[in-house]
Amino acid sequence: MTSPIDPLAPFRLDGKTVLITGASSGLGARFAAVAAAVGARPILVARRAERLRELADEIPGAISIAADIADPDGARALVDEAYERCERVDVLVNNAGASEGGVNAEELPLEEYDRIVGVNQRATFHLSTLLAPKMIERRSGCIVNVASIHGLCAAAPNNQAAYVASKSALIGLTRELAVQWAKHGIRVNAIAPAYFETELTTTMFSNEKSIAWIERNTPLRRPARIDELDGAMLFLASDASSYVTGTTLVVDGGWTAR
């Protein structure tokens, strides 16, 4: 007798541990709640310890680890604690990010450029490589990098040279790690969101002209709702995308299709 088809089953994360950086607010906090809703144990990571603890109390099975992933020692300590408390990490969501806002490139201090690239790209590389050895040993693992539409197109006139450079590099890194680690059963993908309302975009969403600019440049003629990233993130983090690696999934209301 043919078994019944359950097309939703691959989207479950039952028994899996999902480590999410930048999880104290915005997209990271949202995805932690989504992961828990489909059976995962989320590890919430960010610098704000108190805020993380509050969120962890609200999400079933979640634990929090305060860490600055841009600090190499902090990243190593995070991985040690994650393995001590959970024994394994099945999914890594590199969500932590930084931006310089709207600054002309010629006025952007080199130190600020380095800081943004350090958070968005260098820290992602480091944390991924710290977690990779045990994933390689298990021949199983999944990494989802949160890039941006501005890894695919310019942000100007919302000038963000460092942000655009770092997110473009992140998409390239996603492809490279995917191909290097595919033989070990590790999948690496990226998601490229448009403008979602988070702490990083607070200034834009509190400004009517900025909102109008987003609406004007989005074929769907509106900003995104935070829940509209749930499906894409869950697809890439779960076995629903078991034959997908090295790709960047764009969630932008048509922005990059123009």
Protein Blocks (a to p, Z undefined) as FASTA:
>chain_A
ZZdddfklmmpcghiacddehklgcjllmmmmmmmmnopacddddfblmlmmmmmmmpgh
iacddddfklmklmmmmmmmmmmmnopafbdcdfbccdebjadfklmcfklmmmmmmmmm
mmmmmmmmmmmmmmmmnopacddddddfklmbcfbfbdcfklmmmmmmmmmmmmmmmmmm
mmnopacddddddddddfklmmmmmpfklmmmmmmmpmnlpacdfklmmmmmmmmmmmkl
mmgghiacddehhmmmZZ
